[in-house]
Amino acid sequence: MDVTQDYILKNKQRFLDELFELLRIPSVSADSKHKDDMVATANFICNSFLKAGADKAQVMQTDGHPVVYAEKILDPSLPTILVYGHYDVQPPDPLELWTSPPFEPVIKTTDIHPEGAIFARGSCDDKGQVWMHVKAFEAMVSSSELPCNVKFMIEGEEEVGSPNLGPFCRQHKDLLKADVILVSDTGIIANDTPSIDAGLRGLSYVEVEVTGANRDLHSGIYGGAVANPINVLCEMIASLKDANKHITIPGFYDDLLELSSEERAALGKTPFDLEAYKQDLDINDIEGEAGYTTIERTGIRPTLDVNGIWGGYIGEGAKTVLPSKAYAKISMRLVPHQRPEAITALFQKYFEAIAPASVTVKVKPHHGGKPVVVPTNSLEYKAAEMAMKKTFGKDPIPTRSGGSIPIIALFEEVLGIKSVLMGFGLDSDALHSPNEHFGLFNFYKGIETIPYYYQYYSQLKK
């Protein structure tokens, strides 16, 4: 891969300039007013694959936002790697908290990224990491060092639960045939501590509505006599956890896979600086389920969190009102062997049961996804270990990610293919938050590492 690495070195600035072009397109999948931007982004990526040397690339329609598919088949007898990523991004709100416009990428230095980081929505999640794959592919093709077949499937709905990717995979099962799926939508522990995710949490996401009276009421005339839906909603949410932060929904933990003491001890060897963690978040202390460490709470334990809550008057000044309705969005991160549809049903049954007679409650399920465990003794995982050791100079640590990529479990179910989660972001990169960023070190390290994955996987498969 020497010629490939030399090509990467000579084209670093161009790779970055092109990524900036991609980041300037506001591909927010959750917001319908960005529908044209989604199409523009898909076309940009499709054309980039063709320029990079793909045999074919096309924008393929779904019932939602399109999927970009590309491939280069050298020889059907060679191993085939299917690269998955997504070009959609989270909404940038709240805009006032950004230190620079979310869709005008800029380079800034930080304590963690003294060499500079790309500040923009999607810089790390996942446009920047998709672009690593596009450019690594270009470098291998241009240098005639591509050792295997490669296919790409870049979707536009990951941030809204990938509702149309399952049908897409079923419809195009033959097109997507491969030996392994390579995913860079995850991260590493630190720039001097490489890691590979060996597991992802699943997800159950719901929206709740609490209704009191048939209209907003004067809080002086009716206050104290009629239920305030916001008060009730807050009380109901508070009751979903006990004093030990244990989730109180009956049956919630019934199917949960408990790790052995040996597995927990191995996880405990993951480098972690609690004081640096608190300092980075500007918090005085941590909080979580009693009896578990921070690493365990974010990797092997389920959660229940309110992602948004609203109702009543929130404008300037005061309005003394008892609102008719209150709302909240609630997510539950799941671990093996919890099933999202079962957890959603348990939540709905319990939330409706604890509602006082003074209000009515509706629970609206949104998207979900199954948790995933990746085998660490496979050839596919071994190739990722070898690639990271080559570029970082040390063995990567297997970790459990607290995030969810719902489509990973579906890939195995529908396509029968295992995935390798070889990402290059950091937890501190403000994913889903204002001022999302991606270190230049991480961006270029990804482009350097990916070709070695191709090389080592091809060698191991012989």
Secondary structure as UniProt FT lines:
FT   HELIX           2..10
FT   HELIX           12..23
FT   TURN            29..30
FT   HELIX           32..34
FT   HELIX           35..52
FT   STRAND          56..60
FT   STRAND          67..72
FT   TURN            76..77
FT   STRAND          80..86
FT   HELIX           95..97
FT   TURN            102..103
FT   STRAND          106..108
FT   TURN            114..115
FT   STRAND          117..119
FT   TURN            121..126
FT   HELIX           127..142
FT   TURN            143..144
FT   STRAND          149..155
FT   HELIX           158..160
FT   TURN            163..164
FT   HELIX           165..171
FT   TURN            172..176
FT   STRAND          180..183
FT   TURN            191..192
FT   STRAND          195..200
FT   STRAND          202..211
FT   STRAND          217..218
FT   HELIX           219..222
FT   TURN            223..225
FT   HELIX           229..238
FT   TURN            239..240
FT   TURN            243..244
FT   TURN            250..255
FT   HELIX           261..267
FT   TURN            268..269
FT   HELIX           274..281
FT   TURN            290..291
FT   HELIX           294..297
FT   TURN            298..300
FT   STRAND          305..311
FT   STRAND          321..322
FT   STRAND          325..334
FT   TURN            336..337
FT   HELIX           340..353
FT   TURN            357..358
FT   STRAND          360..369
FT   STRAND          372..373
FT   HELIX           379..392
FT   STRAND          397..401
FT   HELIX           407..410
FT   HELIX           411..415
FT   STRAND          419..421
FT   HELIX           427..429
FT   TURN            431..432
FT   TURN            434..435
FT   STRAND          437..439
FT   HELIX           440..460
//
